[in-house]
Amino acid sequence: MAATVRRQRPRRLACWALMTVLLADLLALSDTLAVMSVDLGSESMKVAIVKPGVPMEIVLNKESRRKTPVTVTLKENERFFGDSAASMAIKNPKATLRYFQHLLGKQENNPHVALYKARFPEHELGFDPQRQTVYFQISPQLQFSPEEVLSMLLNYSRSLAEDFAEQPIKDAVITVPAFFNQAERRAVLQAARMAGLKVLQLINDNTATALSYGVFRRKDINSTAQNIMFYDMGSGSTVCTIVTYQTVKTKDAGIQPQLQIRGVGFDRTLGGLEMELRLREHLAGLFNEQRKGQRAKDVRENPRAMAKLLREANRLKTVLSANADHMAQIEGLMDDVDFKAKVTRAEFEELCADLFERVPGPVQQALQSAEMKLDEIEQVILVGGATRVPKVQEVLLKAVGKEELGKNINADEAAAMGAVYQAAALSKAFKVKPFVVRDAVIYPILVEFTREVEEETGVRSLKHNKRVLFSRMGPYPQRKVITFNRYSHDFNFHINYGDLGFLGPEDLRVFGSQNLTTVKLKGVGESFKKYPDYESKGIKAHFNLDESGVLSLDRVESVFETLVEDSPEEESTLTKLGNTISSLFGGGSTPDTKENGTDTVQEEEEGPAEGSKDEPGEQAELKEEAEAPAEDTSSPPPPEAKGAAAPEGEKAAEKDGGDKPEAQKPSEKGEAGSEGAPPAPEEEKKQKPARKQRMVEEIGVELVILDLPDLPEDQLARSAQKLQDLTLRDLQKQEREKAANSLEAFIFETQDKLYQPEYQEVSTEEQREDISGKLSATSTWLEDEGFGATTAMLKEKLAELRKLCHGLFFRVEERKKWPERLSALDNLLNHSSMFLKGARLIPEMDQIFTEVEMTTLEKIINETWAWKNTTVAEQTKLPATEKPVLLSKDIEAKMAALDREVQYLLNKAKFAKPRPRPRDKNGTRAEAPLNASTSDQSEKVIPPPGQTEDTKPIPEPEKETGPEAADSEPLELGGPAAESEQKEHPEQPTGQKRTLKNDEL
C-alpha cells in the first residue's frame, strides 16, 4: 500500500503542473479573445471577425460598407485608405496606388511588371538592384515597396476590425490566390510581419470559399462523395476549383465532414479589371472622336481624365449586366469639356470577345488536374463579382453542360467567412465544430542532387538525381524526410519546382524562377570523424510544407547507429529517473508520437520521397535505406525489451537533435505488467540481447534563395519602423483635427446659446458681451493662424473658453435640474414620514424598531424639511445672475442620507422574526381582546411533536445595525405582512407559558 501511495504522488504533482500550464495558457488568451480574417482581393477587401458573442461577422468600415477598396493614397504629410483613397484617385492619380498585389514577389523582368506599367502609366516604378524588384516612387522623398504598401493596408484592416470588435486584435487569417507561388506567399507574410500581425494561416481563397459553403451545409454532407465546382472570376484573375465533400472518421473527433481540393485551374489576367480597361479604351476613343478637328490633346495623355474614364467604365460594366444599353457621361472630363456617349451590351461583348473565349480554360485545367469528367460534377457554383456579367454565365453554362449555374452563395463574402471560421478553429480562444480541410499543392516541388557513381572498375562519373518532394495535387500541410545515404563529406543539393508542363509559355514567364533554394551542408565529414565506430544511417533532411503552403527546411541531421549491450545491473540513475518520468506521462513512448508535436494532415516520418520514373534503381535504394530500421522491428526481441524498438528510439533521438545517446527503456512495459511477480533469475537477465544506440549530429545549413531574396532583417526592421512612424503621424494628425473641430464647434454652439432666453435670463449684458468678444477673437485666430497651430495650442484655447463660460453654463444646468430634484426630495420626505408614523403605531409587544432608531429617522426628516425650506427661500431672494445656493448635488446628498436610514429600517423589518406569544397553563391562548378578528378568536394552537409546556420563548433576535441590507426589497406597509404584525394580544399572567406554532420557530 505504501508503494502505491508513493507512485501516485508524482502523478498528483504532474497533474498540478499540467493545470498550471493550462492556466497560464488561459491567462495568455485573455488579451486575444478576438480573431480576424482579411479576404484580400484585387479590387476590394472584406474583413471579418470572431469574438465572444459575435460569431463570424463582416466588419463595416468607416463609411458603413461591408467591403473596402484596396486603394492607398500616399502624400507627403498624410495617407488615405479605402473609399477616401478611391476618391483621391481622380485628384492625385500618381499618389493613389491600386492593384499593387500584382507586383508582389515579381522581379523587374517579369511580364506582369510590364503589364502594370502599361495599365497604369501614371505610376513611376523604381528598380531595387539588391532584390531585382520594383518599388513605387511617389516623390524624391517617398518610395515604398509593394510589401510596404500591402502592410499599410493590412494595418488599416486591423484598425477597422479593432474598432468593430472594441478590443485589440493580433491574430489573422489572410486569403491569397491559389496560384501564388513560394515567393508571392513569402511576400505576403513579410507584409503582415511589418504590420505586426500574427498570421495563423495563409489560406487559398478558393479553399476559404469551399469551407464557407461546407460549414453552412454541414447536414447535407454524408459518406457519399459530392463533387462541387466553384468558378471564381474576380477583378484580377479567375480560379476554378473542384472540391469533394464527404464525412470521414478522425482520431480525435470521430466522424466529421471533410473537404478535399481535387483540381484547380486558373487564369492570372482574366477578370473584371481587363473588361473595364477595354471599356475605358473604348470611351477614350469616343471622346477623341468627339473632339476631332479641335486640335485637342489625346485624352490618354491626361492621368486624371483616364482615372475618371476608368471609374465610369466600372459603373458602366455593372449597369450593362442588367441593361441592354446605357449612357456613359462624365462632367468636365478634360479641359472643362463634358463627355456623353451611348454604349450597348453588344458593343461591350464585342470588345471583350477574346476574354469570353478564355472562360472555359480554367474549367478544363481543373478537370485535368483532378482526373475527372464533367459528368462527375454535381453542381457548378459562381463566385466573384465578374461572374455577374451575363456573357460570362452564358459561355460557362455552355462549357460545363449543366442546366443552370448555382448562385446559392454570397459571391462577395464567402471567402471572408470561410477564412474567419478557419481563424476561429486555429485560435486557442474558441472551440468550433471540426471541419477537416485537405488543401492541394498546385506546383510540385522536388529535390535535385549530384553524386559520383562507379560504372566500371576504376571509372567514376557524376549522376544527376531528382526526387519528388511534394507532388502536384498532393495534400498539405505535411512533412517529408529525405535520406542521403552515400555522402560522407560536405555536399550541396537543390530544391526546385517540379514539372510545370501544365502551364503555358506565357504563364511560365509570369511564374518566374523555377529554382527555389540551394542548400549547402557543412559538418558532414566532421560528424563521420566524430563517430568512426558507428554505422551511418544517412544524412536526413526534414522538410515542412506548412498550413500557409510555404516550404521550409526544418533541419538536417547525420544519424549513426551501433549495437551496445544493456545489462540491468548497470542501469544508470539518470536512466531510472527517465523511466520514472516517462511512466508518469502515459507509461512510455508510443509509436504514434509526432516528431515535432505539430498536427499535420499527413506526416511521413523517415519515409522515402517519391522517385522519378526514369530512375527506379535509385528509388529502391533510398527506400531500402529508409526502411532499414523497420526491418529490425519485424523480429523483435523478447517482450521485456519491447520498448527498445528502433523507430521509437529514432524519433526520440531526433527530438533531442544533439549528440547524446538516447535513454532506452527496455523493460519499462515488462516491469509495469509484471509488478508483484517473482523476479527472474540473474542468468536470464544477463542473456538479454544487445540493443541499438542511435546518435544524431546536427549538420550546419546555409540556404541560398534563388527565386526572390527575402528582405534582410535590418531592412525589414527599418520598413516596420517607417510604417510605425507613419501610423503615429496619422494618429497625431487625427488628434489635432479632433481638437480643431472641438474648438470650432464650441465657438459656434456658444455663440448660438448667448441668444437663447434661458441663457439670457441668468446672465447680464456685460457678461454676454465679454464672452462674445472672446469667442470672436478665438474664431479669428483659428482662421488666420489655426492652420499652423499645434494640438496643445488648440486644446489650451478651448480650455480658456470653457473656463470663461463655466459660470453661465452652470447656472443654466442647475435651473434645469431643480424641478426634478425638488420633486423627488418631496416624495421621499412624504414617504419617510408615512413610514415613521406607521412604525410608531405598531404595538409594543410586536415592535421591532427601537426608540433610538425611530427618533433618529424623525430627526433626519425634520432636518431635511428645514434645510429644504430655508435653502429654497434663500435662492428665491437671489438674482438669477448670481451663483445659486440651491445646488442639485446638495439635494442628492440629502436624499441619499434619508434614503439610507429608511432602507436600513425596512430591511430590519423584512428579516425580523415575530416575538413569541405567552400561553396560559392549559396550553391555550388567552382570551382575545375585543378588537381581535373572529379567525383569531377561534384559532387553536397545537404544539408540535416533542414540544413540552416548559419550552421557553425564543429570545428576540439581535438588532441589525449598519446599512448592509440597504439593497434588499422594502416591506410594503398596509399589506398582509403589516396586518399580521399589528394584531394585538392580551397580556399573559406572570410566569405563564404558551406553545409556539411551527411558523414561529
Buried (B, 14 or more C-beta within 10 A) or exposed (E): EEEEEEEEEEEEEEEEEEEEEEEEEEEEEEEBBBBBBBBBBBBBBBBBBBBEEEEBBBBBBEEEEBBBBBBBBBBEEEBBBBBBBBBBBBEBBBBBBBBBBBBBBBBBEBBBBEBBEEBBEBBBBEEEEEBBBBBBBBEEEEBBBBBBBBBBBBBBBBBBBBEBBEBEBBBBBBBBBBBBBBBBBBBBBBBBBBBBBEBBBBBBBBBBBBBBBBBBBEEEBEEEBBBBBBBBBBBBBBBBBBBBBBBEEEEEEEEBBBBBBBBBBBBBBBBBBBBBBBBBBBBBBBBBEBBEEEEBEEBBEBBBBBBBBBBBBBEBBBBBBEEEEBEBEBEEBBEEBEBEBEBEBEBBBEBBEEBBEBBBBBBEBBBEBBEBEBEBBEBBBBBBBBBBBEBBBBBBBEBBEBEEBBEEBBBBBBBBBBBBBBBBBBBEBBEBEBBBBBBBBBBBBBBBBEBEEEEEEEEEEEEEBBBBBBBBBBBBBBBBBBBBBBBEEBBEBBBBBBBBEBBEEEBEEBBBBBBBBBBEBEBBBBBBEBBEEBEBBBBBBBBBBBBBBBBEBBBBBBBBBBEEEBEEEEBEEEBEEBBEEBBBEEBBBEEEEEBBEEEBBEBBBBBBBBBBEEBEEBBEBBBEBBEBBBEBBEEEBEEBBBBBBBBBBBBBBBBBEEBEBBBBBBBBBBBEEBEEEEEEEEEEBEEBEEBBBBBBBBBEBEEEBBBBBBBEEEEBEEBBEBBBEBBEEBEEBEEBEEBBEEBBEBBEEBBEBBEEEEBBEBBEEEBBEEBBEBBEEBBEBBEEEBEEBEBEBBBEBBEEBEEBBEBBBBBBEBBEBBEEBBEEBEEBBEBBBEBBEEBEEBEEEBBBBEEEBBEBBBEBBEEBBEBBEEBEEEBEEEEBEEEBEBBBEBBBEBBEEBBEBBBBBBBBBEEBEBBBBBBBEEBEBBEBEEEBEEEBEEEEBEBEEEBEEEBEBEEEEEEBEEEEBBEBEBBEBEEEEBEEBEBBBEEBEEEEBBBBBEEBE
